[in-house]
């Protein structure tokens, strides 16, 4: 097995600053795991088994309110659907890699890692090895995320609930959302999804967020399709 060192170094260099930025987020995820009732082993295993902060937090919230397992699975699956879009973009760069390498890279992929890879691989001077660049950029993010999450688990029992650290989580995602919204379909999807989740929060089985997100996706897709139809030449 050979690696392109230049691509690895480039990935590590690009991923390191991003890794530092996820420390607070990882710690909050760890604290939240303890506060919803997971034991230490379960809480420590989660960042390694489910390397996806958004879906972890959603699952913790649903566990806290006693949602059924199927609702938790459906909600986290919906949240992670965006990774199918990431794979479609990166497929042409990784199609020649073995299945095991593609599985490993999929596990290590994050929103930030995808943004780095999509930018670098489409540049005029891309890394020689897409695989090694993605591996290099994802490694520091994975290490820092898991370590900070474990630290949050260990500190979880010492953090008073009165601090309401969970309030910081929506702020993190709000910052990510605002920075990634591009175009009217995405803005409409975010608006409808957010309002729908709030208005439908009282639905049974804690499906309000799932229903709101589904409405947002449908609204954005319908608007995009209608706009595309109008733009077609007659």
Number of C-alpha atoms within 10 A of each C-alpha: 2 5 11 14 14 15 22 23 16 17 27 22 15 20 25 17 13 18 21 14 13 21 19 17 19 23 24 24 31 31 25 27 30 22 20 16 13 17 12 15 9 14 24 22 13 20 23 17 10 11 17 20 21 16 19 20 20 16 20 21 18 21 19 15 11 12 17 13 13 9 17 24 12 13 23 18 12 14 15 14 10 11 15 11 11 18 16 9 14 16 13 10 14 17 10 10 12 9 11 9 14 17 11 11 17 15 16 18 24 20 12 17 24 19 11 19 27 17 11 19 18 10 10 7 8 14 22 14 18 23 21 23 30 28 23 24 31 28 20 20 25 21 13 19 28 23 18 23 31 25 19 27 28 18 14 21 12 10 15 10 13 6 8 10 15 16 10 13 17 12 11 13 13 12 10 13 14 11 9 11 14 10 9 13 20 20 17 20 24 22 17 21 24 16 17 20 22 13 13 16 16 12 12 9 15 21 21 19 23 22 17 24 24 18 20 25 18 16 20 21 16 14 17 17 13 11 13 10 11 10 9 7 5 5
